[in-house]
Amino acid sequence: MKYLSIFLTIIFILGAAYYFSNKDNQNNNKQKPEDNKIMEQKNLQWAEAPKMQIDVNKNYEVIIKTSEGDMAFKLFTGDAPITVNNFVFLARQEFYDNVKFHRVIKDFMIQSGDPKGDGTGGPGYKFNDEPVTRDYERGILAMANSGPNTNGSQFFIMHQNYPLPKNYVIFGKIVSGFDVLDKIAETPVAANKFGEMSSPTKGVFINGVEINEK
């Protein structure tokens, strides 16, 4: 079990780096019709990360509405205000609408937030990491990256507890909708171009993100 955990951690880190850093090679891949639809709809890009727009003294909850059902999350404004601000900004811009879960690994995590739908996309900017003090437990919401200080729009949700290195900013946790998380994690997958069994064989999409400020 110990060796399996180490192996999956290495695969996760390498996979994330591949998705973000091999754009030229990815562009040569054949795309599914739904991928083309997403790319046509998504033209939202910015030159720099958003300025602080949230009230750090308030609580933020989000509902990620997917084609498989809704998941509600509490955002950790006190832990990661910059990351929460970024997610709220993008959600309010409808950046995540119609974006698919492009990477699914059962018993590990599900990943989304890429407007291109192939793992290479983002909002046009990157922003710095924030300290990680929590563990990567079932339901944790965290940023995907390709190395230090390369956060953008892609995020992942932990399907099960896993001892990842604390290199991925944690900014929320699911409070309801675990059945939806499980359903998405059960999506059939095929090998991607790097041999990782994580490419969904059917489309699972984010229909929209609702922000609740209290």
N, C-alpha and C positions, 0 to 999 in steps of 0.2 A: 504493500500500500504506500509505503514511504517513497519508493522509487516511482510509482505511478504519479504521485503528487508532484514530484520534482519534474517528471517528464511533461505533465500537463502544463505546469507553470512555464517551462521553457517554450512549449508550443504556443502558449498564450502570448508571451512577450514577443516571440519571433513573428507570430501571426499578425499582431498589431502593427509591428514595424513594417512588415511586408505590405499590409493594406494601405498604409499611409505613404510609403516612400517609393513605391514602384508604379507611379502613375502612368508612365509611358508604356510599360509592359501591359498594364491593366487595360489601356485604351485599345489594345489589339484583340481583347477578348470579345467573343460573341455575346451580345446582350439580349436578354429576354424582352418581349414587347412591353412588359410593365416597367422595365428599367428605362426604356426610351420615353415612356409617358412621364416618368418622374423627372427626367432630365429636361424635358420640354417645359414642365411646369415650374421648375425651380431655377430662378434667376437671381435669388437674393444673395448678395455678396457685399461685404464691407471691408474697408481698408484697415480698420483697427477694432479692437474689442470695445464693447459698449461701456460708456461711463456708468457710474453707479446710479441705478434708477430705483432700486428697491429700498424699503425702509428697514434697516437692520434691526430695528426694535420690534418689528412685527413678525408674525409667523406666516409661513407660506406652505400651502399644500397644493399639489397638482394632481390632476386626473389625466393619465395618458390613456386616451381612447383608441383602442386598436380594433382591427378586423376580427379579433378573437374575444373581445370584451374589454372592460375597463380595469385599470389598475390605479389605485390612489397612493400617493407618496407624501410623506412629510419631508420637507427640505431642511437641511441643517444650516440655517443662515448664520448661526454663531460660529460654526466650524469652518465654513467655506463661503463667506459672503460674496467673493468675486465670482466663484463658480455658480452659485445660486443666481446671482444677478445675470450672468451670461445665459443660463438656461431659461430664466423668466423672460429675458429680452427676446431670445430666439422664438420662444413659444408664442409671445405676443405678436411677433411678426409673422406668425403662421409658417415659420421655417420648417417645422417638423410635420406639417400636414402632408399626408400621402407618402411619407418616407417609410421605407420598409425595414424590417429586421433582416439585415443582410448576413448575419453571422450568428449561428445557433449551435451551442454545444451542450447537450443534455447533461445534467448533474454538475454543470459548471456555470455558464452564463449565456445570456442572449444580448446581442449588440445591435444598436440602431443609431440614427442621427446623421446618416450620410445622405445628402440630397441626390448624389449620383447613384446610390444603391449598390455600389461595387466595393466599398471600403476605402476609396481614395478621396472622397469629397469632404468639404468643410465649408465654413462661413466666409472664408477669404482671409482670416486672421488667426493668430495663435496667441494664447495668453499663459501666464506663468502658473506653476503649481501652487497649491496651498498645503499646509501640513496635514498629514493623515494620522489620526490617533485611534480610529476605530478599526475593527477587523472586517474582512470581506465575508460577511455572513449572508445567509439566504435572504433575499429581498433588498440587499444594499444596492444603491444607485451610485455609480461612479463614472468618471470620465475615462474614455479610451485615449491613448496617445501613442506617439511614435518615439518617445524619449522624453527627457526632462523638459518642462516648459513648452510643450507643444499641444496644449489643449485647444479644442475648437468647438465642434458641435457633437461629435460622436460620443456615445455613452453606452454603458452596459449595466445590466441588472443581474445580480448573482442568483443563480438557480439553487445552488446549495452552498453551504459553508466551504470556504477554500482558502488555504494559506498563501495567498498571493503576496509578493513583496509590496510594501506600502508606497508604491510608485504611481498610484492612480487615485486622483482626488475623489474622496467620498463626499457626496453632497446631499444624500437623502436616503430614505428607506421606505419600502412599501408598508402600507398600513391596512390595505384591503385589496383583494384581487389576486391572492396567491393561486387560485385555481386557473386564472388567466395566464399567470407566469408559467405554471406547469404545462398548460396547453400549448403555449408557444414553444416551450423547451422540448415538447414532444414532436414538433414539426419534423417530418422526414428530411434528411439532408443527404447531400452528395459531396464528393471531394471537390475542393476548390483547386485552383491552378497550382497551389503549393502542396497539395495532397492532404490538407486538413479536412476532415469530415465535418464541415460546418456550413455549407452552402444550402439554404433551404430549397427544396424542390417544388414548393408552392409559395405563393406570395402571402406574407403576413405584414400588414401595414399599420402605421399610426394614422388614424383618421383625424386626430386633432389633440391638442393639449389644453386643458382648462386650468387656469391659475386662480387660486383662492387666497386672498390676503386677509389676515385677521389681526 
